[in-house]
Amino acid sequence: MKFVTVSELRNKATQIVAAIEDTREEVIITKNGKPVVLMRFITDEAFSLKDTEKE
């Protein structure tokens, strides 16, 4: 599991997301040294925008 600061996420968001896609490794985002967000890869089967659309 990798740890990234909020500032680092702001500056490198595209690279961080690409790394998550490639490695499937979870990333913890920290703010003031404390974990605040978990970023992880999800599959199309696990999540579909079609499921959340309202008709």
PDBQT receptor file of N, H, CA, C and O in Angstrom, charges set to zero:
ATOM      1  N   MET A   1       0.853  -1.175   0.000  1.00  0.00    +0.000 N 
ATOM      2  CA  MET A   1       0.000   0.000   0.000  1.00  0.00    +0.000 C 
ATOM      3  C   MET A   1       0.900   1.239   0.000  1.00  0.00    +0.000 C 
ATOM      4  O   MET A   1       1.895   1.306   0.722  1.00  0.00    +0.000 OA
ATOM      5  N   LYS A   2       0.529   2.201  -0.814  1.00  0.00    +0.000 N 
ATOM      6  H   LYS A   2      -0.279   2.147  -1.401  1.00  0.00    +0.000 HD
ATOM      7  CA  LYS A   2       1.315   3.419  -0.961  1.00  0.00    +0.000 C 
ATOM      8  C   LYS A   2       0.603   4.578  -0.260  1.00  0.00    +0.000 C 
ATOM      9  O   LYS A   2      -0.626   4.625  -0.210  1.00  0.00    +0.000 OA
ATOM     10  N   PHE A   3       1.387   5.506   0.277  1.00  0.00    +0.000 N 
ATOM     11  H   PHE A   3       2.385   5.468   0.237  1.00  0.00    +0.000 HD
ATOM     12  CA  PHE A   3       0.844   6.701   0.913  1.00  0.00    +0.000 C 
ATOM     13  C   PHE A   3       1.240   7.925   0.098  1.00  0.00    +0.000 C 
ATOM     14  O   PHE A   3       2.392   8.058  -0.314  1.00  0.00    +0.000 OA
ATOM     15  N   VAL A   4       0.274   8.822  -0.133  1.00  0.00    +0.000 N 
ATOM     16  H   VAL A   4      -0.662   8.714   0.203  1.00  0.00    +0.000 HD
ATOM     17  CA  VAL A   4       0.485  10.033  -0.923  1.00  0.00    +0.000 C 
ATOM     18  C   VAL A   4      -0.171  11.189  -0.188  1.00  0.00    +0.000 C 
ATOM     19  O   VAL A   4      -1.274  11.047   0.341  1.00  0.00    +0.000 OA
ATOM     20  N   THR A   5       0.501  12.332  -0.153  1.00  0.00    +0.000 N 
ATOM     21  H   THR A   5       1.397  12.447  -0.583  1.00  0.00    +0.000 HD
ATOM     22  CA  THR A   5      -0.100  13.502   0.488  1.00  0.00    +0.000 C 
ATOM     23  C   THR A   5      -1.120  14.158  -0.439  1.00  0.00    +0.000 C 
ATOM     24  O   THR A   5      -1.104  13.934  -1.649  1.00  0.00    +0.000 OA
ATOM     25  N   VAL A   6      -1.995  14.959   0.130  1.00  0.00    +0.000 N 
ATOM     26  H   VAL A   6      -2.008  15.140   1.113  1.00  0.00    +0.000 HD
ATOM     27  CA  VAL A   6      -2.980  15.699  -0.663  1.00  0.00    +0.000 C 
ATOM     28  C   VAL A   6      -2.268  16.586  -1.684  1.00  0.00    +0.000 C 
ATOM     29  O   VAL A   6      -2.697  16.677  -2.834  1.00  0.00    +0.000 OA
ATOM     30  N   SER A   7      -1.195  17.232  -1.273  1.00  0.00    +0.000 N 
ATOM     31  H   SER A   7      -0.846  17.158  -0.339  1.00  0.00    +0.000 HD
ATOM     32  CA  SER A   7      -0.432  18.093  -2.186  1.00  0.00    +0.000 C 
ATOM     33  C   SER A   7       0.134  17.297  -3.354  1.00  0.00    +0.000 C 
ATOM     34  O   SER A   7       0.092  17.740  -4.502  1.00  0.00    +0.000 OA
ATOM     35  N   GLU A   8       0.664  16.116  -3.048  1.00  0.00    +0.000 N 
ATOM     36  H   GLU A   8       0.699  15.756  -2.116  1.00  0.00    +0.000 HD
ATOM     37  CA  GLU A   8       1.206  15.252  -4.088  1.00  0.00    +0.000 C 
ATOM     38  C   GLU A   8       0.091  14.807  -5.046  1.00  0.00    +0.000 C 
ATOM     39  O   GLU A   8       0.293  14.763  -6.260  1.00  0.00    +0.000 OA
ATOM     40  N   LEU A   9      -1.072  14.482  -4.500  1.00  0.00    +0.000 N 
ATOM     41  H   LEU A   9      -1.236  14.518  -3.515  1.00  0.00    +0.000 HD
ATOM     42  CA  LEU A   9      -2.208  14.094  -5.331  1.00  0.00    +0.000 C 
ATOM     43  C   LEU A   9      -2.609  15.232  -6.259  1.00  0.00    +0.000 C 
ATOM     44  O   LEU A   9      -2.889  15.003  -7.436  1.00  0.00    +0.000 OA
ATOM     45  N   ARG A  10      -2.639  16.441  -5.747  1.00  0.00    +0.000 N 
ATOM     46  H   ARG A  10      -2.412  16.627  -4.791  1.00  0.00    +0.000 HD
ATOM     47  CA  ARG A  10      -3.000  17.605  -6.550  1.00  0.00    +0.000 C 
ATOM     48  C   ARG A  10      -2.028  17.769  -7.725  1.00  0.00    +0.000 C 
ATOM     49  O   ARG A  10      -2.441  18.087  -8.840  1.00  0.00    +0.000 OA
ATOM     50  N   ASN A  11      -0.755  17.552  -7.468  1.00  0.00    +0.000 N 
ATOM     51  H   ASN A  11      -0.419  17.294  -6.563  1.00  0.00    +0.000 HD
ATOM     52  CA  ASN A  11       0.261  17.762  -8.495  1.00  0.00    +0.000 C 
ATOM     53  C   ASN A  11       0.440  16.589  -9.450  1.00  0.00    +0.000 C 
ATOM     54  O   ASN A  11       0.894  16.772 -10.580  1.00  0.00    +0.000 OA
ATOM     55  N   LYS A  12       0.087  15.385  -9.006  1.00  0.00    +0.000 N 
ATOM     56  H   LYS A  12      -0.282  15.236  -8.089  1.00  0.00    +0.000 HD
ATOM     57  CA  LYS A  12       0.369  14.180  -9.788  1.00  0.00    +0.000 C 
ATOM     58  C   LYS A  12      -0.842  13.270  -9.944  1.00  0.00    +0.000 C 
ATOM     59  O   LYS A  12      -0.684  12.053 -10.046  1.00  0.00    +0.000 OA
ATOM     60  N   ALA A  13      -2.030  13.825  -9.965  1.00  0.00    +0.000 N 
ATOM     61  H   ALA A  13      -2.158  14.814  -9.883  1.00  0.00    +0.000 HD
ATOM     62  CA  ALA A  13      -3.248  13.006  -9.987  1.00  0.00    +0.000 C 
ATOM     63  C   ALA A  13      -3.279  12.028 -11.160  1.00  0.00    +0.000 C 
ATOM     64  O   ALA A  13      -3.605  10.854 -10.983  1.00  0.00    +0.000 OA
ATOM     65  N   THR A  14      -2.943  12.506 -12.344  1.00  0.00    +0.000 N 
ATOM     66  H   THR A  14      -2.678  13.459 -12.487  1.00  0.00    +0.000 HD
ATOM     67  CA  THR A  14      -2.991  11.639 -13.524  1.00  0.00    +0.000 C 
ATOM     68  C   THR A  14      -2.032  10.461 -13.385  1.00  0.00    +0.000 C 
ATOM     69  O   THR A  14      -2.391   9.326 -13.699  1.00  0.00    +0.000 OA
ATOM     70  N   GLN A  15      -0.827  10.724 -12.919  1.00  0.00    +0.000 N 
ATOM     71  H   GLN A  15      -0.536  11.646 -12.663  1.00  0.00    +0.000 HD
ATOM     72  CA  GLN A  15       0.159   9.667 -12.749  1.00  0.00    +0.000 C 
ATOM     73  C   GLN A  15      -0.247   8.681 -11.654  1.00  0.00    +0.000 C 
ATOM     74  O   GLN A  15      -0.040   7.476 -11.790  1.00  0.00    +0.000 OA
ATOM     75  N   ILE A  16      -0.822   9.194 -10.580  1.00  0.00    +0.000 N 
ATOM     76  H   ILE A  16      -0.990  10.173 -10.470  1.00  0.00    +0.000 HD
ATOM     77  CA  ILE A  16      -1.245   8.329  -9.478  1.00  0.00    +0.000 C 
ATOM     78  C   ILE A  16      -2.375   7.407  -9.924  1.00  0.00    +0.000 C 
ATOM     79  O   ILE A  16      -2.364   6.214  -9.620  1.00  0.00    +0.000 OA
ATOM     80  N   VAL A  17      -3.341   7.952 -10.638  1.00  0.00    +0.000 N 
ATOM     81  H   VAL A  17      -3.351   8.921 -10.886  1.00  0.00    +0.000 HD
ATOM     82  CA  VAL A  17      -4.450   7.126 -11.136  1.00  0.00    +0.000 C 
ATOM     83  C   VAL A  17      -3.931   6.084 -12.122  1.00  0.00    +0.000 C 
ATOM     84  O   VAL A  17      -4.354   4.929 -12.077  1.00  0.00    +0.000 OA
ATOM     85  N   ALA A  18      -3.028   6.474 -13.004  1.00  0.00    +0.000 N 
ATOM     86  H   ALA A  18      -2.685   7.413 -13.040  1.00  0.00    +0.000 HD
ATOM     87  CA  ALA A  18      -2.454   5.527 -13.963  1.00  0.00    +0.000 C 
ATOM     88  C   ALA A  18      -1.724   4.396 -13.242  1.00  0.00    +0.000 C 
ATOM     89  O   ALA A  18      -1.823   3.237 -13.644  1.00  0.00    +0.000 OA
ATOM     90  N   ALA A  19      -0.994   4.728 -12.182  1.00  0.00    +0.000 N 
ATOM     91  H   ALA A  19      -0.913   5.670 -11.855  1.00  0.00    +0.000 HD
ATOM     92  CA  ALA A  19      -0.281   3.703 -11.411  1.00  0.00    +0.000 C 
ATOM     93  C   ALA A  19      -1.259   2.743 -10.745  1.00  0.00    +0.000 C 
ATOM     94  O   ALA A  19      -1.008   1.538 -10.695  1.00  0.00    +0.000 OA
ATOM     95  N   ILE A  20      -2.367   3.264 -10.235  1.00  0.00    +0.000 N 
ATOM     96  H   ILE A  20      -2.571   4.242 -10.276  1.00  0.00    +0.000 HD
ATOM     97  CA  ILE A  20      -3.387   2.404  -9.616  1.00  0.00    +0.000 C 
ATOM     98  C   ILE A  20      -3.965   1.463 -10.665  1.00  0.00    +0.000 C 
ATOM     99  O   ILE A  20      -4.161   0.280 -10.387  1.00  0.00    +0.000 OA
ATOM    100  N   GLU A  21      -4.238   1.963 -11.854  1.00  0.00    +0.000 N 
ATOM    101  H   GLU A  21      -4.078   2.924 -12.080  1.00  0.00    +0.000 HD
ATOM    102  CA  GLU A  21      -4.754   1.119 -12.936  1.00  0.00    +0.000 C 
ATOM    103  C   GLU A  21      -3.764   0.023 -13.313  1.00  0.00    +0.000 C 
ATOM    104  O   GLU A  21      -4.157  -1.120 -13.543  1.00  0.00    +0.000 OA
ATOM    105  N   ASP A  22      -2.482   0.371 -13.378  1.00  0.00    +0.000 N 
ATOM    106  H   ASP A  22      -2.162   1.300 -13.191  1.00  0.00    +0.000 HD
ATOM    107  CA  ASP A  22      -1.456  -0.586 -13.789  1.00  0.00    +0.000 C 
ATOM    108  C   ASP A  22      -1.161  -1.640 -12.743  1.00  0.00    +0.000 C 
ATOM    109  O   ASP A  22      -1.043  -2.823 -13.062  1.00  0.00    +0.000 OA
ATOM    110  N   THR A  23      -1.042  -1.212 -11.486  1.00  0.00    +0.000 N 
ATOM    111  H   THR A  23      -1.138  -0.251 -11.227  1.00  0.00    +0.000 HD
ATOM    112  CA  THR A  23      -0.574  -2.120 -10.430  1.00  0.00    +0.000 C 
ATOM    113  C   THR A  23      -1.693  -2.694  -9.574  1.00  0.00    +0.000 C 
ATOM    114  O   THR A  23      -1.498  -3.696  -8.885  1.00  0.00    +0.000 OA
ATOM    115  N   ARG A  24      -2.873  -2.060  -9.613  1.00  0.00    +0.000 N 
ATOM    116  H   ARG A  24      -3.031  -1.246 -10.172  1.00  0.00    +0.000 HD
ATOM    117  CA  ARG A  24      -4.005  -2.435  -8.750  1.00  0.00    +0.000 C 
ATOM    118  C   ARG A  24      -3.677  -2.225  -7.274  1.00  0.00    +0.000 C 
ATOM    119  O   ARG A  24      -4.375  -2.745  -6.403  1.00  0.00    +0.000 OA
ATOM    120  N   GLU A  25      -2.617  -1.464  -6.987  1.00  0.00    +0.000 N 
ATOM    121  H   GLU A  25      -2.050  -1.042  -7.694  1.00  0.00    +0.000 HD
ATOM    122  CA  GLU A  25      -2.220  -1.191  -5.611  1.00  0.00    +0.000 C 
ATOM    123  C   GLU A  25      -3.092  -0.083  -5.022  1.00  0.00    +0.000 C 
ATOM    124  O   GLU A  25      -3.369   0.913  -5.690  1.00  0.00    +0.000 OA
ATOM    125  N   GLU A  26      -3.519  -0.255  -3.784  1.00  0.00    +0.000 N 
ATOM    126  H   GLU A  26      -3.294  -1.065  -3.242  1.00  0.00    +0.000 HD
ATOM    127  CA  GLU A  26      -4.296   0.777  -3.112  1.00  0.00    +0.000 C 
ATOM    128  C   GLU A  26      -3.389   1.927  -2.702  1.00  0.00    +0.000 C 
ATOM    129  O   GLU A  26      -2.214   1.727  -2.395  1.00  0.00    +0.000 OA
ATOM    130  N   VAL A  27      -3.947   3.137  -2.699  1.00  0.00    +0.000 N 
ATOM    131  H   VAL A  27      -4.901   3.300  -2.948  1.00  0.00    +0.000 HD
ATOM    132  CA  VAL A  27      -3.201   4.328  -2.302  1.00  0.00    +0.000 C 
ATOM    133  C   VAL A  27      -3.993   5.041  -1.216  1.00  0.00    +0.000 C 
ATOM    134  O   VAL A  27      -5.184   5.309  -1.376  1.00  0.00    +0.000 OA
ATOM    135  N   ILE A  28      -3.327   5.342  -0.120  1.00  0.00    +0.000 N 
ATOM    136  H   ILE A  28      -2.360   5.124   0.010  1.00  0.00    +0.000 HD
ATOM    137  CA  ILE A  28      -3.921   6.111   0.973  1.00  0.00    +0.000 C 
ATOM    138  C   ILE A  28      -3.497   7.560   0.793  1.00  0.00    +0.000 C 
ATOM    139  O   ILE A  28      -2.307   7.847   0.659  1.00  0.00    +0.000 OA
ATOM    140  N   ILE A  29      -4.461   8.476   0.788  1.00  0.00    +0.000 N 
ATOM    141  H   ILE A  29      -5.428   8.243   0.897  1.00  0.00    +0.000 HD
ATOM    142  CA  ILE A  29      -4.177   9.896   0.708  1.00  0.00    +0.000 C 
ATOM    143  C   ILE A  29      -4.143  10.443   2.133  1.00  0.00    +0.000 C 
ATOM    144  O   ILE A  29      -5.060  10.210   2.920  1.00  0.00    +0.000 OA
ATOM    145  N   THR A  30      -3.076  11.170   2.452  1.00  0.00    +0.000 N 
ATOM    146  H   THR A  30      -2.331  11.359   1.813  1.00  0.00    +0.000 HD
ATOM    147  CA  THR A  30      -2.936  11.714   3.796  1.00  0.00    +0.000 C 
ATOM    148  C   THR A  30      -3.030  13.241   3.788  1.00  0.00    +0.000 C 
ATOM    149  O   THR A  30      -2.662  13.908   2.821  1.00  0.00    +0.000 OA
ATOM    150  N   LYS A  31      -3.530  13.754   4.887  1.00  0.00    +0.000 N 
ATOM    151  H   LYS A  31      -3.829  13.212   5.672  1.00  0.00    +0.000 HD
ATOM    152  CA  LYS A  31      -3.619  15.200   5.098  1.00  0.00    +0.000 C 
ATOM    153  C   LYS A  31      -3.081  15.465   6.489  1.00  0.00    +0.000 C 
ATOM    154  O   LYS A  31      -3.561  14.898   7.470  1.00  0.00    +0.000 OA
ATOM    155  N   ASN A  32      -2.086  16.324   6.567  1.00  0.00    +0.000 N 
ATOM    156  H   ASN A  32      -1.696  16.784   5.770  1.00  0.00    +0.000 HD
ATOM    157  CA  ASN A  32      -1.420  16.610   7.841  1.00  0.00    +0.000 C 
ATOM    158  C   ASN A  32      -0.937  15.326   8.521  1.00  0.00    +0.000 C 
ATOM    159  O   ASN A  32      -0.993  15.196   9.744  1.00  0.00    +0.000 OA
ATOM    160  N   GLY A  33      -0.465  14.385   7.707  1.00  0.00    +0.000 N 
ATOM    161  H   GLY A  33      -0.420  14.491   6.713  1.00  0.00    +0.000 HD
ATOM    162  CA  GLY A  33       0.090  13.139   8.232  1.00  0.00    +0.000 C 
ATOM    163  C   GLY A  33      -0.923  12.089   8.627  1.00  0.00    +0.000 C 
ATOM    164  O   GLY A  33      -0.541  11.019   9.101  1.00  0.00    +0.000 OA
ATOM    165  N   LYS A  34      -2.208  12.362   8.446  1.00  0.00    +0.000 N 
ATOM    166  H   LYS A  34      -2.519  13.231   8.060  1.00  0.00    +0.000 HD
ATOM    167  CA  LYS A  34      -3.246  11.410   8.834  1.00  0.00    +0.000 C 
ATOM    168  C   LYS A  34      -3.975  10.892   7.586  1.00  0.00    +0.000 C 
ATOM    169  O   LYS A  34      -4.252  11.666   6.670  1.00  0.00    +0.000 OA
ATOM    170  N   PRO A  35      -4.286   9.601   7.544  1.00  0.00    +0.000 N 
ATOM    171  CA  PRO A  35      -4.998   9.049   6.393  1.00  0.00    +0.000 C 
ATOM    172  C   PRO A  35      -6.425   9.581   6.327  1.00  0.00    +0.000 C 
ATOM    173  O   PRO A  35      -7.135   9.601   7.332  1.00  0.00    +0.000 OA
ATOM    174  N   VAL A  36      -6.847  10.018   5.118  1.00  0.00    +0.000 N 
ATOM    175  H   VAL A  36      -6.270  10.002   4.301  1.00  0.00    +0.000 HD
ATOM    176  CA  VAL A  36      -8.192  10.565   4.963  1.00  0.00    +0.000 C 
ATOM    177  C   VAL A  36      -8.967   9.934   3.807  1.00  0.00    +0.000 C 
ATOM    178  O   VAL A  36     -10.198   9.969   3.798  1.00  0.00    +0.000 OA
ATOM    179  N   VAL A  37      -8.261   9.357   2.832  1.00  0.00    +0.000 N 
ATOM    180  H   VAL A  37      -7.262   9.329   2.839  1.00  0.00    +0.000 HD
ATOM    181  CA  VAL A  37      -8.935   8.796   1.662  1.00  0.00    +0.000 C 
ATOM    182  C   VAL A  37      -8.216   7.528   1.223  1.00  0.00    +0.000 C 
ATOM    183  O   VAL A  37      -6.988   7.449   1.257  1.00  0.00    +0.000 OA
ATOM    184  N   LEU A  38      -9.008   6.533   0.807  1.00  0.00    +0.000 N 
ATOM    185  H   LEU A  38     -10.005   6.597   0.780  1.00  0.00    +0.000 HD
ATOM    186  CA  LEU A  38      -8.460   5.324   0.208  1.00  0.00    +0.000 C 
ATOM    187  C   LEU A  38      -8.826   5.333  -1.265  1.00  0.00    +0.000 C 
ATOM    188  O   LEU A  38     -10.005   5.405  -1.611  1.00  0.00    +0.000 OA
ATOM    189  N   MET A  39      -7.824   5.260  -2.137  1.00  0.00    +0.000 N 
ATOM    190  H   MET A  39      -6.866   5.201  -1.855  1.00  0.00    +0.000 HD
ATOM    191  CA  MET A  39      -8.063   5.153  -3.579  1.00  0.00    +0.000 C 
ATOM    192  C   MET A  39      -7.709   3.736  -3.992  1.00  0.00    +0.000 C 
ATOM    193  O   MET A  39      -6.654   3.219  -3.626  1.00  0.00    +0.000 OA
ATOM    194  N   ARG A  40      -8.596   3.109  -4.757  1.00  0.00    +0.000 N 
ATOM    195  H   ARG A  40      -9.454   3.528  -5.054  1.00  0.00    +0.000 HD
ATOM    196  CA  ARG A  40      -8.328   1.751  -5.220  1.00  0.00    +0.000 C 
ATOM    197  C   ARG A  40      -8.977   1.505  -6.562  1.00  0.00    +0.000 C 
ATOM    198  O   ARG A  40      -9.945   2.175  -6.923  1.00  0.00    +0.000 OA
ATOM    199  N   PHE A  41      -8.458   0.561  -7.289  1.00  0.00    +0.000 N 
ATOM    200  H   PHE A  41      -7.672   0.017  -6.996  1.00  0.00    +0.000 HD
ATOM    201  CA  PHE A  41      -8.979   0.185  -8.589  1.00  0.00    +0.000 C 
ATOM    202  C   PHE A  41     -10.304  -0.550  -8.420  1.00  0.00    +0.000 C 
ATOM    203  O   PHE A  41     -10.466  -1.358  -7.505  1.00  0.00    +0.000 OA
ATOM    204  N   ILE A  42     -11.240  -0.263  -9.305  1.00  0.00    +0.000 N 
ATOM    205  H   ILE A  42     -11.108   0.393 -10.048  1.00  0.00    +0.000 HD
ATOM    206  CA  ILE A  42     -12.471  -1.046  -9.338  1.00  0.00    +0.000 C 
ATOM    207  C   ILE A  42     -12.717  -1.506 -10.768  1.00  0.00    +0.000 C 
ATOM    208  O   ILE A  42     -12.352  -0.817 -11.721  1.00  0.00    +0.000 OA
ATOM    209  N   THR A  43     -13.325  -2.650 -10.910  1.00  0.00    +0.000 N 
ATOM    210  H   THR A  43     -13.621  -3.209 -10.136  1.00  0.00    +0.000 HD
ATOM    211  CA  THR A  43     -13.601  -3.203 -12.234  1.00  0.00    +0.000 C 
ATOM    212  C   THR A  43     -14.921  -2.662 -12.770  1.00  0.00    +0.000 C 
ATOM    213  O   THR A  43     -15.751  -2.142 -12.025  1.00  0.00    +0.000 OA
ATOM    214  N   ASP A  44     -15.092  -2.798 -14.077  1.00  0.00    +0.000 N 
ATOM    215  H   ASP A  44     -14.418  -3.221 -14.683  1.00  0.00    +0.000 HD
ATOM    216  CA  ASP A  44     -16.359  -2.400 -14.687  1.00  0.00    +0.000 C 
ATOM    217  C   ASP A  44     -17.516  -3.214 -14.115  1.00  0.00    +0.000 C 
ATOM    218  O   ASP A  44     -18.633  -2.714 -13.978  1.00  0.00    +0.000 OA
ATOM    219  N   GLU A  45     -17.235  -4.474 -13.784  1.00  0.00    +0.000 N 
ATOM    220  H   GLU A  45     -16.328  -4.880 -13.895  1.00  0.00    +0.000 HD
ATOM    221  CA  GLU A  45     -18.284  -5.330 -13.241  1.00  0.00    +0.000 C 
ATOM    222  C   GLU A  45     -18.713  -4.875 -11.842  1.00  0.00    +0.000 C 
ATOM    223  O   GLU A  45     -19.879  -5.006 -11.470  1.00  0.00    +0.000 OA
ATOM    224  N   ALA A  46     -17.775  -4.348 -11.086  1.00  0.00    +0.000 N 
ATOM    225  H   ALA A  46     -16.828  -4.242 -11.388  1.00  0.00    +0.000 HD
ATOM    226  CA  ALA A  46     -18.078  -3.911  -9.722  1.00  0.00    +0.000 C 
ATOM    227  C   ALA A  46     -18.829  -2.591  -9.705  1.00  0.00    +0.000 C 
ATOM    228  O   ALA A  46     -19.586  -2.309  -8.776  1.00  0.00    +0.000 OA
ATOM    229  N   PHE A  47     -18.619  -1.793 -10.727  1.00  0.00    +0.000 N 
ATOM    230  H   PHE A  47     -18.004  -2.022 -11.481  1.00  0.00    +0.000 HD
ATOM    231  CA  PHE A  47     -19.246  -0.481 -10.752  1.00  0.00    +0.000 C 
ATOM    232  C   PHE A  47     -19.596  -0.111 -12.179  1.00  0.00    +0.000 C 
ATOM    233  O   PHE A  47     -18.771  -0.249 -13.082  1.00  0.00    +0.000 OA
ATOM    234  N   SER A  48     -20.797   0.352 -12.381  1.00  0.00    +0.000 N 
ATOM    235  H   SER A  48     -21.467   0.465 -11.647  1.00  0.00    +0.000 HD
ATOM    236  CA  SER A  48     -21.204   0.768 -13.714  1.00  0.00    +0.000 C 
ATOM    237  C   SER A  48     -21.985   2.059 -13.600  1.00  0.00    +0.000 C 
ATOM    238  O   SER A  48     -22.899   2.167 -12.783  1.00  0.00    +0.000 OA
ATOM    239  N   LEU A  49     -21.629   3.041 -14.415  1.00  0.00    +0.000 N 
ATOM    240  H   LEU A  49     -20.886   2.953 -15.079  1.00  0.00    +0.000 HD
ATOM    241  CA  LEU A  49     -22.358   4.306 -14.389  1.00  0.00    +0.000 C 
ATOM    242  C   LEU A  49     -23.821   4.101 -14.761  1.00  0.00    +0.000 C 
ATOM    243  O   LEU A  49     -24.681   4.877 -14.346  1.00  0.00    +0.000 OA
ATOM    244  N   LYS A  50     -24.106   3.068 -15.537  1.00  0.00    +0.000 N 
ATOM    245  H   LYS A  50     -23.407   2.437 -15.875  1.00  0.00    +0.000 HD
ATOM    246  CA  LYS A  50     -25.482   2.774 -15.911  1.00  0.00    +0.000 C 
ATOM    247  C   LYS A  50     -26.343   2.489 -14.678  1.00  0.00    +0.000 C 
ATOM    248  O   LYS A  50     -27.528   2.820 -14.643  1.00  0.00    +0.000 OA
ATOM    249  N   ASP A  51     -25.732   1.873 -13.678  1.00  0.00    +0.000 N 
ATOM    250  H   ASP A  51     -24.770   1.604 -13.707  1.00  0.00    +0.000 HD
ATOM    251  CA  ASP A  51     -26.462   1.526 -12.456  1.00  0.00    +0.000 C 
ATOM    252  C   ASP A  51     -26.874   2.746 -11.658  1.00  0.00    +0.000 C 
ATOM    253  O   ASP A  51     -27.828   2.680 -10.883  1.00  0.00    +0.000 OA
ATOM    254  N   THR A  52     -26.170   3.872 -11.830  1.00  0.00    +0.000 N 
ATOM    255  H   THR A  52     -25.395   3.926 -12.459  1.00  0.00    +0.000 HD
ATOM    256  CA  THR A  52     -26.450   5.043 -11.025  1.00  0.00    +0.000 C 
ATOM    257  C   THR A  52     -27.277   6.086 -11.763  1.00  0.00    +0.000 C 
ATOM    258  O   THR A  52     -27.704   7.076 -11.169  1.00  0.00    +0.000 OA
ATOM    259  N   GLU A  53     -27.505   5.866 -13.063  1.00  0.00    +0.000 N 
ATOM    260  H   GLU A  53     -27.158   5.062 -13.545  1.00  0.00    +0.000 HD
ATOM    261  CA  GLU A  53     -28.293   6.848 -13.827  1.00  0.00    +0.000 C 
ATOM    262  C   GLU A  53     -29.770   6.738 -13.457  1.00  0.00    +0.000 C 
ATOM    263  O   GLU A  53     -30.304   5.647 -13.252  1.00  0.00    +0.000 OA
ATOM    264  N   LYS A  54     -30.405   7.893 -13.379  1.00  0.00    +0.000 N 
ATOM    265  H   LYS A  54     -29.972   8.779 -13.545  1.00  0.00    +0.000 HD
ATOM    266  CA  LYS A  54     -31.841   7.903 -13.114  1.00  0.00    +0.000 C 
ATOM    267  C   LYS A  54     -32.558   8.201 -14.428  1.00  0.00    +0.000 C 
ATOM    268  O   LYS A  54     -32.172   9.095 -15.181  1.00  0.00    +0.000 OA
ATOM    269  N   GLU A  55     -33.597   7.439 -14.677  1.00  0.00    +0.000 N 
ATOM    270  H   GLU A  55     -33.911   6.713 -14.065  1.00  0.00    +0.000 HD
ATOM    271  CA  GLU A  55     -34.349   7.622 -15.930  1.00  0.00    +0.000 C 
ATOM    272  C   GLU A  55     -35.568   8.471 -15.715  1.00  0.00    +0.000 C 
ATOM    273  O   GLU A  55     -36.315   8.728 -16.659  1.00  0.00    +0.000 OA
TER     274      GLU A  55
